[in-house]
Amino acid sequence: MQIIADYPLDKLNTFGLRSRAEQFVAIDSLATLQACIASPELRALHWHVLGGGSNLVLPEVVPGLVLKMALMGRSLQAEDADAWYVSAAAGENWHEFVQWTLAMGWAGLENLSLIPGTVGAAPVQNIGAYGVEVKDVLHSLTAVHLETGEVREFSGADCQFAYRDSFFKQAAGRAWCIVAVTFRLPKVAQLKTSYGDIEQELARQQLPVSAANIAAAVIAVRQRKLPDPAVIGNAGSYFKNPIVPTEQAQALKQQWPALVSFAVDDKHTKLAAGWLIDQAGWKGKQHGPVGMYAQQALVMVNHGGASQQDVKKLEFNIQAAIDAQYGVKLEAEPIFW
């Protein structure tokens, strides 16, 4: 176990924010994690668990100890008549894991292609795209309690999944560190093409419907619409799509007929946050070193040298503008340390 002081995190967060960890350790085995938990000196510090850094807004100095999840490995754990049960360690790159499952002939994760981050972080955020969320495919996960060292298996129900939320984002859940995740991938593929631009992209490329081709379509659409963090820093979609009472959505639709919305149930409707931000005039607008991406109003980007405070200021200004114009409250997706 190697503890490194004053460790730079600039390249370990996709937003590209200037940041350093007071203390840093790479968790490359369960033994390393258990050794950290057993250390009285380390236990006295405040701990942060870092995955791929794709959904984080970091301060210039992260106090305490940053645990970088570097556990690797992926395998077919089991299968039955209906599904394959595929596991991956928390440090595995999410997109590479998805592409590996498809190469092995296991469909189910194709709609979640090209989402940045790690396998271990995916359930925390309940990542989702194009009509699929992690909760739809997760079978179980293994986590370690950061105070007691207890190793526990969580079922999908235990994870308390909600829209871009889970038990592990709540106060009690943050005491657990996910070390491995197992997915249930059905042998009869349940392909989904109706959400977003997938069908149009398949038609544009003249591709027949298959899991691999859906993944190719998703990758093409995401590359066209979303900025590459390697080129311009960002944390992906910055605001959650707000869910409002259907009556409110209908009233907004009367005033703005082009409003983009999706029915959640008979009482609630999800609004497209990107549409609201675009129509309010924030798309492509820069505010100091940060701004909303010119090709996708939902994505906040770092034009260079941004700090956590810069991000928070723009977030507040957009929230205030959307609330004033539409009476809708936007909630940020990224986690602030």
Rosetta silent file (secondary structure, phi, psi, omega in degrees, C-alpha in Angstrom):
SEQUENCE: MQIIADYPLDKLNTFGLRSRAEQFVAIDSLATLQACIASPELRALHWHVLGGGSNLVLPEVVPGLVLKMALMGRSLQAEDADAWYVSAAAGENWHEFVQWTLAMGWAGLENLSLIPGTVGAAPVQNIGAYGVEVKDVLHSLTAVHLETGEVREFSGADCQFAYRDSFFKQAAGRAWCIVAVTFRLPKVAQLKTSYGDIEQELARQQLPVSAANIAAAVIAVRQRKLPDPAVIGNAGSYFKNPIVPTEQAQALKQQWPALVSFAVDDKHTKLAAGWLIDQAGWKGKQHGPVGMYAQQALVMVNHGGASQQDVKKLEFNIQAAIDAQYGVKLEAEPIFW
SCORE:     score description
SCORE:     0.000 S_00000001
   1 L     0.000  119.723 -179.167    0.000    0.000    0.000 S_00000001
   2 L  -112.864  115.835  177.770    1.534    3.282   -1.165 S_00000001
   3 L   -96.174  124.767 -177.046    0.117    6.525    0.232 S_00000001
   4 E  -114.140  129.217 -179.869    1.061    9.564   -1.877 S_00000001
   5 E   -88.942  149.745  174.913    0.762   13.114   -0.537 S_00000001
   6 E    52.714   54.842 -173.570   -0.382   16.132   -2.590 S_00000001
   7 E   -90.657  128.709 -179.049   -1.455   13.999   -5.555 S_00000001
   8 E   -71.037  134.560  179.786   -2.724   15.804   -8.703 S_00000001
   9 L  -112.835    5.581 -176.385   -6.281   14.931   -9.746 S_00000001
  10 H   -53.343  -40.930 -177.379   -6.499   17.185  -12.814 S_00000001
  11 H   -93.264    3.194  178.940   -6.362   14.220  -15.193 S_00000001
  12 H  -108.143   11.990  170.737   -8.524   12.008  -12.979 S_00000001
  13 L  -134.420  129.792 -172.129  -11.691   14.091  -13.407 S_00000001
  14 L   -67.924  -17.564  176.310  -13.267   14.483  -16.845 S_00000001
  15 L   -71.813  -18.058  179.583  -14.237   18.092  -16.085 S_00000001
  16 L    69.296   28.793 -179.784  -10.519   18.871  -16.057 S_00000001
  17 L   -77.868  144.114  175.338  -10.790   20.971  -12.899 S_00000001
  18 L   -65.101  124.085 -178.492   -7.618   21.909  -11.025 S_00000001
  19 L  -161.425  147.677  176.114   -7.508   19.663   -7.987 S_00000001
  20 E  -137.410  144.953  176.368   -5.087   17.878   -5.668 S_00000001
  21 E   -94.750  132.368  175.935   -5.617   15.179   -3.050 S_00000001
  22 E   -58.356  -44.097  176.097   -4.015   15.716    0.337 S_00000001
  23 E  -137.441  146.562 -173.250   -3.450   11.949    0.472 S_00000001
  24 E  -144.153  139.181  173.619   -3.985    9.379   -2.304 S_00000001
  25 E  -143.746  137.673  175.712   -3.915    5.599   -2.612 S_00000001
  26 E   -88.744  122.409  179.945   -4.703    3.308   -5.550 S_00000001
  27 E   -91.619   95.146 -177.323   -6.959    0.429   -4.469 S_00000001
  28 L  -103.742    2.475  176.593   -5.760   -2.401   -6.707 S_00000001
  29 L  -159.264  160.523  175.543   -6.856   -5.272   -4.464 S_00000001
  30 H   -64.335  -31.807  179.083   -9.255   -6.055   -1.648 S_00000001
  31 H   -63.472  -38.907  178.069   -6.216   -6.533    0.587 S_00000001
  32 H   -64.774  -43.532  179.116   -5.171   -2.926   -0.054 S_00000001
  33 H   -63.327  -44.384 -179.825   -8.649   -1.666    0.805 S_00000001
  34 H   -65.489  -33.371  177.677   -8.771   -3.762    3.970 S_00000001
  35 H   -66.537  -37.930  176.395   -5.305   -2.487    4.962 S_00000001
  36 H   -63.678  -43.781 -178.980   -6.558    1.102    4.658 S_00000001
  37 H   -64.379  -33.064 -177.854   -9.581    0.279    6.800 S_00000001
  38 H   -81.262   -8.495 -175.808   -7.340   -1.337    9.427 S_00000001
  39 L   -87.946  115.000  177.878   -5.010    1.677    9.658 S_00000001
  40 H   -59.784  -36.423 -179.697   -5.820    3.992   12.618 S_00000001
  41 H   -64.846  -43.240  179.494   -3.831    6.804   10.994 S_00000001
  42 H   -73.036  -34.140 -178.971   -5.818    6.592    7.753 S_00000001
  43 H   -63.676  -23.415 -179.571   -9.110    6.085    9.576 S_00000001
  44 L   -75.652  -11.598 -178.993   -8.601    9.501   11.190 S_00000001
  45 L   -92.590  160.074  171.961   -8.812   11.129    7.731 S_00000001
  46 L   -81.715  133.368 -174.009  -11.911   11.976    5.707 S_00000001
  47 E  -105.633  144.845  172.230  -12.236    9.490    2.829 S_00000001
  48 E  -130.865  134.171  177.433  -13.363    9.953   -0.779 S_00000001
  49 E  -100.826  124.258 -176.332  -13.821    7.072   -3.236 S_00000001
  50 E  -112.127  125.324  174.246  -12.850    7.963   -6.823 S_00000001
  51 L   -95.898 -114.819  179.027  -13.968    5.991   -9.860 S_00000001
  52 L   -89.386   -3.197  178.590  -13.514    7.405  -13.349 S_00000001
  53 L    67.492   23.440 -174.396  -14.067   10.979  -12.185 S_00000001
  54 L   -92.806   -6.972 -177.902  -16.736   11.481  -14.842 S_00000001
  55 L  -133.249   36.067 -174.050  -19.516   12.740  -12.588 S_00000001
  56 E  -124.429  147.189  170.096  -17.550   14.868  -10.137 S_00000001
  57 E  -121.486  107.158 -170.423  -16.958   18.537   -9.463 S_00000001
  58 L   -95.599  147.034  171.779  -13.755   18.716   -7.425 S_00000001
  59 L   -78.672  170.591 -179.399  -12.405   21.486   -5.180 S_00000001
  60 L   -65.110  -32.213  175.015   -8.847   22.747   -5.637 S_00000001
  61 E  -129.853  123.560  176.018   -7.774   20.676   -2.622 S_00000001
  62 E   -92.639  110.593 -177.561   -9.538   17.456   -1.626 S_00000001
  63 E   -70.900  151.538  176.319   -8.980   17.095    2.134 S_00000001
  64 E    85.111 -140.487 -172.526   -8.196   13.720    3.652 S_00000001
  65 E  -118.654  128.798  173.705   -7.652   10.537    1.652 S_00000001
  66 E  -101.110  123.097  176.814   -8.724    9.774   -1.932 S_00000001
  67 E  -100.501  109.461  179.696   -9.149    6.068   -2.683 S_00000001
  68 E   -89.694  115.289 -177.368   -8.796    5.515   -6.445 S_00000001
  69 E   -71.712  115.399 -178.067  -10.581    2.315   -7.425 S_00000001
  70 L  -126.357   22.139  177.628   -8.159    0.291   -9.567 S_00000001
  71 L   -71.903  129.485 -175.825   -9.613   -3.207   -9.083 S_00000001
  72 L  -123.020  156.704  177.272   -9.604   -5.022  -12.423 S_00000001
  73 L   136.078  144.210  177.823  -11.130   -8.202  -13.842 S_00000001
  74 E  -151.737  145.303 -175.538  -14.224   -9.390  -15.726 S_00000001
  75 E  -164.788  161.294  170.083  -15.752  -12.811  -16.209 S_00000001
  76 E   -85.019  112.674 -176.092  -18.845  -14.895  -16.872 S_00000001
  77 E   -81.246  -38.040 -176.615  -19.893  -15.896  -13.361 S_00000001
  78 E  -167.509  170.930  171.797  -22.815  -18.166  -14.221 S_00000001
  79 E  -152.598  153.423  172.926  -25.636  -18.833  -16.641 S_00000001
  80 L  -132.011 -167.294 -176.212  -29.069  -20.376  -16.570 S_00000001
  81 L   -63.392  -24.962 -172.330  -31.700  -21.107  -19.196 S_00000001
  82 L  -107.099  -22.458 -171.009  -32.639  -17.461  -19.468 S_00000001
  83 E  -155.030  160.941  168.328  -29.548  -15.328  -18.874 S_00000001
  84 E  -100.908  145.884  178.300  -25.821  -14.891  -18.519 S_00000001
  85 E  -115.781  106.533 -170.001  -24.474  -13.436  -15.268 S_00000001
  86 E  -112.288  129.159 -176.540  -21.450  -11.310  -16.092 S_00000001
  87 E  -114.914  151.554  174.768  -19.220   -9.688  -13.447 S_00000001
  88 E  -145.372  145.904  177.076  -16.649   -6.925  -13.535 S_00000001
  89 E   -74.469  158.988 -170.341  -14.421   -5.345  -10.910 S_00000001
  90 L   -63.082  -28.467 -176.354  -15.076   -1.746   -9.906 S_00000001
  91 L   -84.033   -5.800  179.999  -12.045   -0.259  -11.651 S_00000001
  92 L   -63.636  138.776  175.024  -12.917   -1.579  -15.108 S_00000001
  93 E   -64.624  128.786 -174.369  -13.623    1.098  -17.726 S_00000001
  94 H   -60.657  -51.061 -176.000  -17.377    1.081  -18.326 S_00000001
  95 H   -62.833  -41.970  178.778  -17.367    1.502  -22.108 S_00000001
  96 H   -63.687  -37.152  177.030  -14.656   -1.103  -22.606 S_00000001
  97 H   -63.991  -44.774  178.867  -16.624   -3.524  -20.438 S_00000001
  98 H   -58.504  -46.551 -178.309  -19.793   -2.926  -22.490 S_00000001
  99 H   -65.609  -33.442  176.877  -17.936   -3.534  -25.744 S_00000001
 100 H   -65.204  -43.125  179.112  -16.417   -6.727  -24.321 S_00000001
 101 H   -61.028  -39.667  179.955  -19.858   -8.104  -23.408 S_00000001
 102 H   -67.933  -39.559  178.285  -21.074   -7.434  -26.950 S_00000001
 103 H   -63.920  -28.813  178.281  -17.989   -9.081  -28.459 S_00000001
 104 L   -82.301   -6.249  178.725  -18.766  -12.137  -26.317 S_00000001
 105 L    90.172   17.989 -178.397  -22.305  -12.216  -27.722 S_00000001
 106 L  -107.133  103.032 -179.159  -24.073  -11.011  -24.561 S_00000001
 107 L   -81.668  161.966  175.555  -26.599   -8.288  -25.376 S_00000001
 108 L   138.113  -27.685 -177.021  -28.188   -5.965  -22.845 S_00000001
 109 L  -108.919    2.779 -171.954  -25.746   -3.115  -22.280 S_00000001
 110 H   -57.672  -36.322 -179.196  -25.533   -1.790  -25.842 S_00000001
 111 H   -68.697  -15.056 -178.360  -27.644    1.331  -25.184 S_00000001
 112 H   -99.572   18.186  178.734  -25.181    2.321  -22.453 S_00000001
 113 L   -65.002  148.841  173.231  -22.179    2.453  -24.800 S_00000001
 114 L    65.648   14.713  172.052  -19.670    5.300  -24.570 S_00000001
 115 L   -78.766  125.414 -178.676  -20.774    6.491  -21.144 S_00000001
 116 L   -70.638  159.185  177.452  -17.570    7.605  -19.384 S_00000001
 117 L   118.865 -169.508 -176.382  -16.596    6.243  -15.987 S_00000001
 118 E  -116.115  164.857  178.812  -16.027    2.905  -14.303 S_00000001
 119 L   -61.555  -41.973 -177.447  -18.123   -0.180  -13.616 S_00000001
 120 L   -65.136  -30.577 -179.588  -18.090    0.461   -9.859 S_00000001
 121 L   -82.275  -19.763 -174.691  -19.459    3.983  -10.250 S_00000001
 122 H   -57.928  -44.649  179.069  -22.254    2.989  -12.652 S_00000001
 123 H   -70.367  -28.017 -178.748  -24.707    1.773   -9.965 S_00000001
 124 H   -58.160  -47.116 -177.970  -24.035    4.788   -7.730 S_00000001
 125 H   -88.826   -9.660 -170.226  -25.473    7.137  -10.338 S_00000001
 126 L    48.099   59.063 -176.176  -27.796    4.515  -11.850 S_00000001
 127 L   -57.345  150.094 -179.108  -26.432    5.618  -15.201 S_00000001
 128 E  -156.129  155.129  176.718  -28.823    5.521  -18.110 S_00000001
 129 E  -166.756  143.382  172.970  -29.167    6.373  -21.773 S_00000001
 130 L    51.250   45.821  172.358  -31.540    5.714  -24.655 S_00000001
 131 L    85.887    5.199 -179.603  -34.213    3.988  -22.603 S_00000001
 132 E  -128.767  138.374  173.948  -31.964    1.749  -20.475 S_00000001
 133 E  -123.850  160.333  178.793  -30.678    2.235  -16.924 S_00000001
 134 H   -56.269  -37.814 -178.644  -28.255    0.169  -14.863 S_00000001
 135 H   -58.126  -24.361 -178.723  -31.131   -0.888  -12.608 S_00000001
 136 H   -74.329  -21.399 -173.271  -32.649   -2.740  -15.582 S_00000001
 137 L  -123.224   -9.775 -178.156  -29.655   -5.055  -15.963 S_00000001
 138 E   -75.148  132.344  175.774  -27.972   -5.204  -12.557 S_00000001
 139 E   -96.063  -47.779  179.813  -28.240   -8.533  -10.757 S_00000001
 140 E  -166.132  168.936  173.688  -26.128   -7.805   -7.667 S_00000001
 141 E  -146.302  158.667  177.959  -23.019   -6.030   -6.471 S_00000001
 142 E  -112.195  132.176 -179.537  -20.372   -6.525   -3.797 S_00000001
 143 E  -135.936  154.835  179.417  -19.392   -3.669   -1.511 S_00000001
 144 E  -115.230  132.083  177.823  -17.088   -3.189    1.479 S_00000001
 145 E   -75.630  126.272 -171.813  -18.054   -1.068    4.480 S_00000001
 146 L   -76.261   -6.164  176.389  -15.371    1.573    4.886 S_00000001
 147 L  -104.555  -40.717 -175.077  -15.591    1.617    8.680 S_00000001
 148 L  -100.989  -19.759 -175.617  -16.014   -2.039    9.615 S_00000001
 149 L    82.469    1.505  179.133  -14.520   -3.834    6.616 S_00000001
 150 L   -59.896  134.726  175.046  -17.696   -5.929    6.244 S_00000001
 151 E  -102.481  125.462 -174.409  -18.101   -7.424    2.761 S_00000001
 152 E  -135.983  143.896  173.653  -21.740   -7.543    1.662 S_00000001
 153 E   -97.027  130.399  178.780  -23.674   -8.509   -1.449 S_00000001
 154 E  -107.914  132.263  172.340  -26.452   -6.121   -2.474 S_00000001
 155 E   -81.091  173.431  175.913  -29.361   -7.171   -4.663 S_00000001
 156 L   -58.825  -40.939  179.297  -30.926   -4.789   -7.134 S_00000001
 157 H   -65.266  -36.388  179.060  -33.680   -4.035   -4.623 S_00000001
 158 H   -62.224  -27.384 -175.659  -31.089   -3.321   -1.920 S_00000001
 159 H   -75.323  -12.925  175.982  -29.591   -0.620   -4.149 S_00000001
 160 L    51.344   52.575 -176.337  -32.809    1.458   -3.932 S_00000001
 161 L   -68.556  143.117  171.533  -32.457    2.696   -7.488 S_00000001
 162 E  -145.030 -177.366 -178.406  -34.224    5.834   -8.673 S_00000001
 163 L   -62.185  113.692 -177.877  -33.672    8.262  -11.533 S_00000001
 164 L    51.455   39.640 -175.832  -29.910    9.008  -11.450 S_00000001
 165 E  -153.127  159.693  176.968  -29.904    7.939   -7.841 S_00000001
 166 L  -164.038  173.607  175.650  -29.255    4.964   -5.570 S_00000001
 167 H   -55.285  -33.181 -172.563  -28.634    3.978   -1.963 S_00000001
 168 H   -78.102   -6.960  172.980  -24.927    4.642   -2.537 S_00000001
 169 H   -94.129  -10.114 -179.191  -25.519    8.355   -3.167 S_00000001
 170 L   -87.453  167.894 -175.583  -27.276    8.732    0.180 S_00000001
 171 L   -56.373  -48.133 -178.841  -25.552    9.398    3.508 S_00000001
 172 L   -66.416  -36.726 -177.432  -25.749    5.790    4.723 S_00000001
 173 H   -70.565  -24.724 -178.036  -24.703    4.411    1.350 S_00000001
 174 H   -71.284   -8.869  174.723  -21.569    6.497    1.139 S_00000001
 175 H   -79.556   -7.038 -178.852  -20.063    4.340    3.889 S_00000001
 176 E  -107.303  142.446  177.790  -19.926    1.477    1.365 S_00000001
 177 E  -115.321  116.969 -179.833  -17.344    1.049   -1.396 S_00000001
 178 E   -72.996  130.173 -178.949  -18.458   -0.974   -4.423 S_00000001
 179 E  -115.346  -19.271  178.847  -15.778   -3.460   -5.482 S_00000001
 180 E  -160.111  151.914 -178.867  -17.577   -5.618   -8.086 S_00000001
 181 E  -134.823  138.446  176.740  -20.836   -5.679  -10.042 S_00000001
 182 E  -117.049  131.332 -178.083  -22.738   -8.566  -11.640 S_00000001
 183 E  -111.377  143.305  174.885  -25.157   -8.000  -14.513 S_00000001
 184 E  -100.896  111.246 -176.837  -27.973  -10.258  -15.698 S_00000001
 185 E  -110.951  113.923 -173.145  -27.970  -10.248  -19.498 S_00000001
 186 E   -66.262  143.270  179.243  -30.935  -12.126  -21.050 S_00000001
 187 L   -72.018  -28.163  171.326  -30.250  -14.792  -23.661 S_00000001
 188 L   -94.701  104.848 -172.613  -33.238  -13.554  -25.663 S_00000001
 189 L   -60.514  134.328  177.809  -32.068  -10.039  -26.464 S_00000001
 190 L  -108.002   77.876 -172.911  -34.501   -7.256  -25.547 S_00000001
 191 L   -75.635  136.084 -178.653  -33.330   -4.669  -28.047 S_00000001
 192 L  -122.655  119.435 -177.294  -34.501   -1.079  -27.597 S_00000001
 193 L  -125.959   -3.521 -170.529  -34.317    1.344  -30.511 S_00000001
 194 L   -82.633  -14.082 -174.629  -37.270    3.697  -30.021 S_00000001
 195 L   -91.196  134.562  175.872  -35.630    6.172  -27.630 S_00000001
 196 L    69.305 -141.063 -172.722  -33.742    9.171  -28.947 S_00000001
 197 L  -103.340   17.884 -173.684  -32.048    9.032  -32.339 S_00000001
 198 H   -64.076  -48.756 -178.055  -31.175    5.330  -32.492 S_00000001
 199 H   -60.460  -41.772  179.719  -33.674    4.349  -35.196 S_00000001
 200 H   -64.999  -38.095 -179.742  -32.689    7.308  -37.352 S_00000001
 201 H   -70.216  -39.353  175.969  -29.003    6.509  -36.963 S_00000001
 202 H   -60.543  -42.407  179.150  -29.528    2.847  -37.846 S_00000001
 203 H   -66.440  -41.479 -178.696  -31.406    3.960  -40.956 S_00000001
 204 H   -61.470  -40.270  179.920  -28.749    6.542  -41.825 S_00000001
 205 L   -88.406   -1.272 -178.442  -26.007    3.910  -41.646 S_00000001
 206 L    55.074   49.925 -179.118  -28.287    1.294  -43.260 S_00000001
 207 L  -106.641  134.615  172.761  -27.696   -1.104  -40.388 S_00000001
 208 L   -70.424  157.786 -178.241  -30.045   -3.952  -39.454 S_00000001
 209 L   -72.829  121.069  173.654  -31.212   -4.041  -35.834 S_00000001
 210 L  -156.672  164.729 -179.826  -28.789   -5.963  -33.623 S_00000001
 211 H   -60.537  -45.380 -178.628  -27.116   -5.349  -30.294 S_00000001
 212 H   -63.795  -38.938 -178.884  -23.778   -4.542  -31.933 S_00000001
 213 H   -73.438  -32.866  173.998  -25.397   -2.169  -34.417 S_00000001
 214 H   -62.997  -42.940  177.352  -27.388   -0.422  -31.688 S_00000001
 215 H   -59.601  -43.920  179.323  -24.107    0.131  -29.859 S_00000001
 216 H   -61.613  -40.892  179.244  -22.571    1.539  -33.057 S_00000001
 217 H   -65.654  -43.774  179.254  -25.554    3.867  -33.502 S_00000001
 218 H   -61.507  -43.865  179.649  -25.389    5.031  -29.871 S_00000001
 219 H   -61.331  -43.894 -179.404  -21.662    5.706  -30.195 S_00000001
 220 H   -62.952  -43.846 -179.530  -22.194    7.703  -33.393 S_00000001
 221 H   -65.585  -45.190 -179.010  -24.980    9.793  -31.868 S_00000001
 222 H   -64.694  -39.618  179.295  -23.076   10.471  -28.659 S_00000001
 223 H   -66.460  -32.244  179.569  -19.927   11.437  -30.540 S_00000001
 224 H   -75.125  -34.153 -172.767  -21.935   13.830  -32.691 S_00000001
 225 H   -98.594  -28.977 -170.416  -23.807   15.460  -29.811 S_00000001
 226 L  -113.813  143.305 -179.622  -21.493   15.305  -26.814 S_00000001
 227 L   -74.428  145.468  176.186  -18.005   16.732  -26.311 S_00000001
 228 L   -78.913  121.180  179.679  -15.044   14.416  -25.815 S_00000001
 229 L   -57.410  -24.272  178.388  -13.580   15.044  -22.315 S_00000001
 230 L   -71.519  -19.187 -179.153  -10.125   14.534  -23.803 S_00000001
 231 L  -100.578  -46.260  177.927  -10.750   17.598  -25.992 S_00000001
 232 L  -141.092  126.034 -173.988  -12.841   19.829  -23.720 S_00000001
 233 E   -61.146  135.634  176.459  -13.477   19.105  -20.035 S_00000001
 234 E  -164.024  163.235  178.496  -17.017   18.162  -19.049 S_00000001
 235 E  -113.992   29.134 -178.417  -18.989   15.898  -16.729 S_00000001
 236 E    72.746 -152.646  179.165  -21.558   14.797  -19.303 S_00000001
 237 E   -60.802  120.978 -172.669  -25.171   15.832  -18.817 S_00000001
 238 L   -84.988  -34.901 -178.671  -25.001   18.391  -16.047 S_00000001
 239 E  -111.748  144.567  173.219  -28.682   18.656  -15.082 S_00000001
 240 L   -72.128  148.298  171.435  -31.226   15.916  -14.494 S_00000001
 241 L   -69.912  118.742 -175.088  -34.343   15.932  -16.645 S_00000001
 242 L   -70.412  141.339  175.399  -36.930   17.319  -14.192 S_00000001
 243 E  -105.847  122.387 -175.142  -39.992   15.251  -13.365 S_00000001
 244 E  -125.476  162.236  173.226  -43.085   17.404  -12.782 S_00000001
 245 E   -57.770  141.278 -177.497  -46.809   16.795  -12.236 S_00000001
 246 H   -58.179  -34.462  178.312  -48.499   16.068  -15.563 S_00000001
 247 H   -61.240  -40.358  178.342  -50.860   18.995  -15.031 S_00000001
 248 H   -65.918  -41.469  179.151  -47.881   21.349  -14.860 S_00000001
 249 H   -62.531  -40.649  179.530  -46.367   19.808  -17.991 S_00000001
 250 H   -65.454  -38.604  178.318  -49.655   20.242  -19.856 S_00000001
 251 H   -65.904  -40.671  177.958  -49.855   23.890  -18.808 S_00000001
 252 H   -65.966  -36.235 -179.706  -46.289   24.476  -19.997 S_00000001
 253 H   -65.076  -34.115  178.015  -47.107   22.708  -23.273 S_00000001
 254 H   -66.162  -36.820 -179.080  -49.949   25.123  -23.918 S_00000001
 255 H   -81.914  -35.714  178.878  -47.566   28.057  -23.533 S_00000001
 256 L  -127.898   86.540 -174.653  -44.636   26.395  -25.317 S_00000001
 257 L   -57.641  -25.962 -178.284  -46.059   23.812  -27.797 S_00000001
 258 L   -84.233    1.329 -179.777  -42.578   22.605  -28.803 S_00000001
 259 L   -51.596  129.580  179.639  -41.740   21.583  -25.225 S_00000001
 260 L   -90.251  124.818 -177.671  -40.043   18.161  -25.212 S_00000001
 261 E  -148.099  160.337 -179.934  -41.543   15.810  -22.635 S_00000001
 262 E  -138.339  132.868  178.147  -41.980   12.113  -21.846 S_00000001
 263 E   -68.602  132.537  175.341  -44.705   10.455  -19.784 S_00000001
 264 L   -95.626  -49.701  172.943  -43.382    8.784  -16.626 S_00000001
 265 L  -154.253 -165.960 -176.100  -46.725    7.515  -15.340 S_00000001
 266 L   -73.545   -7.041 -178.328  -50.308    8.766  -15.264 S_00000001
 267 L  -119.550  -12.536 -174.371  -49.392   11.533  -12.799 S_00000001
 268 E  -132.656  148.143  179.529  -45.858   12.595  -13.736 S_00000001
 269 E  -132.476  138.802  177.469  -44.048   13.810  -16.838 S_00000001
 270 E   -95.617  129.526  177.670  -40.328   14.141  -17.498 S_00000001
 271 E  -100.097  149.666  178.289  -39.212   17.339  -19.211 S_00000001
 272 L   -81.405  107.876 -178.861  -36.081   17.646  -21.351 S_00000001
 273 H   -59.835  -36.695  179.551  -33.750   19.862  -19.345 S_00000001
 274 H   -60.820  -38.534  178.664  -31.648   20.507  -22.436 S_00000001
 275 H   -65.326  -44.411  179.957  -34.661   21.977  -24.262 S_00000001
 276 H   -60.183  -44.919 -178.205  -35.467   24.276  -21.339 S_00000001
 277 H   -66.626  -41.539  178.536  -31.856   25.488  -21.135 S_00000001
 278 H   -61.342  -51.223 -176.906  -31.631   25.972  -24.903 S_00000001
 279 H   -65.781  -25.248  178.628  -34.890   27.927  -25.126 S_00000001
 280 L   -82.608   -0.595  173.480  -33.847   30.092  -22.188 S_00000001
 281 L    91.401   14.767 -176.342  -30.812   31.218  -24.184 S_00000001
 282 L   -96.559  -11.313 -179.667  -28.023   29.397  -22.338 S_00000001
 283 L   -63.555  125.582  179.993  -26.905   27.003  -25.076 S_00000001
 284 L    76.697    2.317 -177.036  -23.369   27.910  -26.119 S_00000001
 285 L   -85.663  131.442 -179.224  -23.245   30.730  -23.581 S_00000001
 286 E  -101.661  141.187  179.685  -19.973   31.160  -21.692 S_00000001
 287 E  -132.072   92.055 -172.675  -19.758   32.418  -18.121 S_00000001
 288 L    69.347 -137.678 -178.439  -16.111   32.950  -17.248 S_00000001
 289 L   -80.184   -2.452  179.174  -14.098   29.767  -17.885 S_00000001
 290 E  -119.510  163.403  178.345  -17.235   27.564  -18.030 S_00000001
 291 E  -171.630  174.230  176.056  -20.265   27.486  -20.307 S_00000001
 292 E   -93.024  136.087 -172.163  -22.967   25.315  -21.827 S_00000001
 293 L   -60.437  138.101 -175.405  -21.834   23.342  -24.868 S_00000001
 294 L   -67.097  -25.243 -179.732  -22.778   24.837  -28.231 S_00000001
 295 L   -97.699  -10.448 -178.168  -23.984   21.470  -29.619 S_00000001
 296 L  -155.344  107.299 -173.227  -25.801   20.259  -26.492 S_00000001
 297 L   -65.416  -15.677 -176.474  -27.315   22.679  -23.993 S_00000001
 298 L   -82.449  -12.081 -173.766  -27.392   20.052  -21.243 S_00000001
 299 E  -104.213  123.033  173.075  -23.598   19.751  -21.039 S_00000001
 300 E   -89.573  135.802 -177.108  -21.462   22.211  -19.075 S_00000001
 301 E  -122.728  154.658  178.046  -17.905   22.507  -20.364 S_00000001
 302 E  -101.801  109.567 -179.862  -14.615   23.784  -18.988 S_00000001
 303 L   -78.134   -4.037  176.731  -13.011   26.176  -21.483 S_00000001
 304 L   130.926  124.513  175.328   -9.838   26.094  -19.400 S_00000001
 305 L    78.047   16.641 -177.558   -8.771   26.854  -15.851 S_00000001
 306 L   -73.138  152.185  176.026  -12.204   26.436  -14.267 S_00000001
 307 L  -117.389  169.939  177.141  -12.689   25.892  -10.550 S_00000001
 308 H   -57.926  -37.724 -179.010  -15.452   24.297   -8.536 S_00000001
 309 H   -65.752  -37.193  176.225  -16.712   27.777   -7.665 S_00000001
 310 H   -61.145  -43.290 -179.934  -17.000   28.701  -11.364 S_00000001
 311 H   -63.408  -47.011 -177.935  -19.109   25.608  -11.966 S_00000001
 312 H   -62.581  -37.374 -178.677  -21.372   26.279   -8.989 S_00000001
 313 H   -65.395  -45.284  179.063  -21.943   29.882  -10.056 S_00000001
 314 H   -66.700  -40.420  176.580  -23.084   28.938  -13.558 S_00000001
 315 H   -55.475  -48.303 -178.478  -25.253   26.142  -12.156 S_00000001
 316 H   -61.758  -43.690 -178.505  -27.002   28.607   -9.834 S_00000001
 317 H   -63.241  -40.727  179.059  -27.564   31.158  -12.608 S_00000001
 318 H   -69.233  -43.413  177.854  -29.129   28.589  -14.929 S_00000001
 319 H   -57.485  -44.145 -179.743  -31.312   27.149  -12.169 S_00000001
 320 H   -64.320  -40.405 -179.085  -32.580   30.638  -11.332 S_00000001
 321 H   -66.602  -42.840 -179.167  -33.284   31.421  -14.998 S_00000001
 322 H   -68.924  -39.527  178.141  -35.226   28.196  -15.628 S_00000001
 323 H   -63.529  -41.664 -178.356  -37.218   28.587  -12.425 S_00000001
 324 H   -67.974  -38.564 -175.353  -38.099   32.175  -13.333 S_00000001
 325 H   -84.264  -37.947 -173.091  -39.144   31.371  -16.906 S_00000001
 326 H  -116.680  -12.102 -174.691  -40.825   27.978  -16.529 S_00000001
 327 L    70.440   26.984 -177.847  -41.419   27.488  -12.804 S_00000001
 328 L  -118.079  133.601 -179.651  -39.293   24.334  -13.023 S_00000001
 329 L   -98.710  122.736  177.989  -36.441   23.530  -10.636 S_00000001
 330 L   -91.846  142.527  177.949  -33.374   21.892  -12.157 S_00000001
 331 L  -118.244  133.564 -179.395  -31.173   19.565  -10.127 S_00000001
 332 E   -72.329  144.866  176.364  -27.507   19.003  -10.929 S_00000001
 333 L   -84.054  -45.207 -174.494  -26.327   15.450  -11.697 S_00000001
 334 L   -63.493  155.601  177.833  -22.638   15.635  -10.722 S_00000001
 335 E   -93.397  133.401  176.182  -21.467   15.085   -7.177 S_00000001
 336 E   -96.461  128.166  171.383  -19.628   17.915   -5.432 S_00000001
 337 L   -94.637    0.000    0.000  -16.761   17.013   -3.119 S_00000001
